Amino acid sequence: MKRVIIGLAAMLLFAFACQAQEKPGVPPKGEKIVALTITSSAFVEGGMIPKKYSCDGADVSPPLAINGTPEGTKSLALIADDPDAPVGIWVHWVLYNLPPDTKMLAEGMPAEAALKNGARQGITDFGRPGYGGPCPPSGTHRYYFKVYALDTVLNPTGKVTKKELEAAMKGHILAEGQLMGKYARQR
């Protein structure tokens, strides 16, 4: 019985230690991340993403609206990914250094590394900057559009991927929000 109690205590201690590790999006101890709102006029939360925004259509980025940016925000970042991909999480969009007053991302943003408003687009799992739409090999996949309000303008070097962006954002996230849409290919 004593070994069982010690074992349970060790498991609880391990679980607590794992939760306490700092992660991207987790504020410094004692601080709270507030919620941003991200919506689209093209689809609703949990709804189907229209074909137009996929590899089966025009493969253009959907229109996105951002609300609730907190005071002190110096830039915004966005990551879109598919956690249902057979190879693990597939990254569809990496966008950062959006001006803090950005309220709308227009449909069909250019697939360029540097945008006219000063924002930058990192490299997706398609191997290029800019948006790459849903293109699941089978079944219905979920696509998460995650927006972050940051207390700094980021200055990562080289070709920025989701991993590099998350590392650069660590400790700088003031608020975050997400929008999830689904897509299944019509065959």
C-alpha positions as CSV (number, residue, x, y, z in Angstrom):
1,M,0.0,0.0,0.0
2,K,2.8,2.4,0.9
3,R,4.4,1.8,-2.5
4,V,1.1,2.6,-4.3
5,I,0.8,5.9,-2.4
6,I,4.4,6.8,-3.2
7,G,3.8,5.9,-6.8
8,L,0.7,8.0,-7.0
9,A,2.4,10.9,-5.3
10,A,5.3,10.7,-7.8
11,M,2.8,10.6,-10.8
12,L,1.0,13.7,-9.5
13,L,4.3,15.5,-8.9
14,F,5.4,14.6,-12.5
15,A,2.1,15.8,-14.0
16,F,2.3,19.1,-12.1
17,A,5.9,19.6,-13.2
18,C,5.0,19.0,-16.8
19,Q,2.2,21.6,-16.6
20,A,4.4,24.1,-15.1
21,Q,6.9,24.1,-18.0
22,E,6.8,27.4,-20.0
23,K,5.1,27.0,-23.4
24,P,4.4,29.5,-26.2
25,G,1.2,31.3,-25.4
26,V,1.7,30.8,-21.6
27,P,2.2,34.1,-19.9
28,P,4.9,34.6,-17.2
29,K,3.8,33.4,-13.8
30,G,1.1,35.6,-12.3
31,E,0.0,37.2,-15.7
32,K,-3.2,36.3,-17.5
33,I,-3.7,36.1,-21.3
34,V,-6.9,37.7,-22.4
35,A,-9.0,36.4,-25.3
36,L,-9.0,37.9,-28.8
37,T,-11.8,37.3,-31.2
38,I,-11.1,36.0,-34.7
39,T,-14.0,35.4,-37.1
40,S,-14.5,35.0,-40.8
41,S,-17.3,36.1,-43.1
42,A,-16.6,33.0,-45.1
43,F,-17.3,30.3,-42.4
44,V,-18.5,30.1,-38.8
45,E,-16.7,28.5,-35.9
46,G,-16.7,24.7,-36.4
47,G,-18.3,25.1,-39.9
48,M,-17.1,24.0,-43.3
49,I,-14.5,26.1,-45.0
50,P,-15.6,26.9,-48.6
51,K,-13.8,25.2,-51.5
52,K,-12.6,28.6,-52.7
53,Y,-10.1,28.7,-49.8
54,S,-8.7,25.2,-50.5
55,C,-6.4,23.5,-52.9
56,D,-9.5,22.3,-54.8
57,G,-10.5,26.0,-55.4
58,A,-8.6,29.3,-55.8
59,D,-6.5,28.5,-52.8
60,V,-6.7,32.0,-51.5
61,S,-6.7,33.0,-47.8
62,P,-10.1,33.6,-46.3
63,P,-11.2,37.0,-44.9
64,L,-10.5,37.2,-41.2
65,A,-11.7,39.8,-38.6
66,I,-9.7,40.4,-35.4
67,N,-11.3,42.1,-32.4
68,G,-10.3,42.7,-28.8
69,T,-6.6,43.7,-29.2
70,P,-5.5,44.8,-25.7
71,E,-3.7,48.0,-24.8
72,G,0.1,47.6,-25.2
73,T,-0.1,45.4,-28.3
74,K,2.9,46.2,-30.6
75,S,2.1,43.6,-33.2
76,L,-0.1,40.6,-34.1
77,A,0.8,37.2,-35.4
78,L,-1.3,34.4,-36.9
79,I,-0.7,30.7,-37.3
80,A,-3.0,28.4,-39.2
81,D,-2.6,24.6,-39.0
82,D,-4.2,21.2,-39.3
83,P,-3.7,18.9,-36.4
84,D,-5.5,16.0,-38.3
85,A,-2.8,15.6,-41.0
86,P,-1.4,12.0,-41.2
87,V,2.2,13.3,-40.7
88,G,1.3,15.3,-37.6
89,I,0.4,19.0,-37.5
90,W,0.5,20.5,-40.9
91,V,1.2,24.3,-41.0
92,H,-0.9,26.3,-43.5
93,W,0.1,29.9,-42.7
94,V,2.7,31.8,-40.6
95,L,2.1,35.5,-40.4
96,Y,3.7,38.0,-38.0
97,N,4.4,41.6,-37.3
98,L,1.0,42.7,-38.4
99,P,0.3,46.3,-37.3
100,P,-1.4,46.3,-33.8
101,D,-4.4,48.2,-35.2
102,T,-5.2,45.4,-37.8
103,K,-8.8,44.6,-37.6
104,M,-9.2,42.7,-40.9
105,L,-7.2,40.4,-43.1
106,A,-8.6,40.7,-46.6
107,E,-9.4,37.6,-48.7
108,G,-6.5,36.6,-51.0
109,M,-3.5,38.0,-49.2
110,P,-0.4,37.9,-51.4
111,A,1.9,34.9,-51.0
112,E,5.0,37.1,-50.4
113,A,7.5,37.0,-47.6
114,A,7.1,40.8,-46.9
115,L,3.8,42.6,-47.1
116,K,3.2,46.3,-47.8
117,N,1.9,46.9,-44.2
118,G,5.2,45.7,-42.7
119,A,4.0,42.2,-41.9
120,R,6.0,39.1,-42.7
121,Q,5.0,35.7,-43.8
122,G,7.0,32.7,-42.7
123,I,7.4,29.3,-44.4
124,T,4.6,26.8,-44.3
125,D,4.8,23.1,-44.6
126,F,4.2,23.6,-48.3
127,G,7.7,25.0,-48.3
128,R,6.8,28.6,-49.2
129,P,5.6,31.9,-47.6
130,G,1.9,32.8,-47.6
131,Y,-1.3,30.9,-47.1
132,G,-1.8,27.4,-48.3
133,G,-5.3,26.2,-48.1
134,P,-6.8,22.9,-46.8
135,C,-5.9,19.9,-48.9
136,P,-6.5,16.8,-46.8
137,P,-5.6,13.4,-48.3
138,S,-8.8,11.9,-46.9
139,G,-11.6,12.6,-44.5
140,T,-12.7,15.8,-42.8
141,H,-9.9,17.8,-41.2
142,R,-9.9,20.7,-38.7
143,Y,-8.1,23.9,-39.5
144,Y,-7.2,26.3,-36.6
145,F,-6.6,30.0,-37.3
146,K,-4.8,31.2,-34.2
147,V,-4.2,34.9,-33.6
148,Y,-1.8,36.4,-31.0
149,A,-1.4,40.0,-29.7
150,L,2.2,40.6,-28.8
151,D,4.0,43.2,-26.6
152,T,6.8,43.5,-29.2
153,V,7.6,43.6,-32.9
154,L,9.4,40.4,-33.7
155,N,12.8,40.2,-35.3
156,P,13.5,36.6,-36.1
157,T,16.1,35.9,-38.7
158,G,16.2,33.5,-41.7
159,K,13.2,31.6,-43.0
160,V,10.7,31.7,-40.2
161,T,8.6,28.6,-39.6
162,K,5.9,28.0,-37.0
163,K,8.5,26.6,-34.6
164,E,10.7,29.7,-34.9
165,L,7.7,32.0,-34.6
166,E,6.5,30.3,-31.4
167,A,10.0,30.5,-29.9
168,A,10.1,34.3,-30.8
169,M,6.7,34.9,-29.3
170,K,7.5,33.1,-26.0
171,G,6.9,35.5,-23.1
172,H,5.4,38.2,-25.3
173,I,1.8,37.1,-25.8
174,L,-0.8,39.5,-24.3
175,A,-3.9,37.9,-25.8
176,E,-4.9,35.1,-28.2
177,G,-7.9,33.7,-30.0
178,Q,-8.7,31.0,-32.5
179,L,-11.2,30.1,-35.2
180,M,-11.7,26.5,-36.3
181,G,-13.1,25.5,-39.6
182,K,-13.4,22.1,-41.3
183,Y,-12.7,20.9,-44.8
184,A,-13.2,17.6,-46.7
185,R,-12.3,17.2,-50.3
186,Q,-15.1,16.3,-52.8
187,R,-13.9,13.5,-55.0
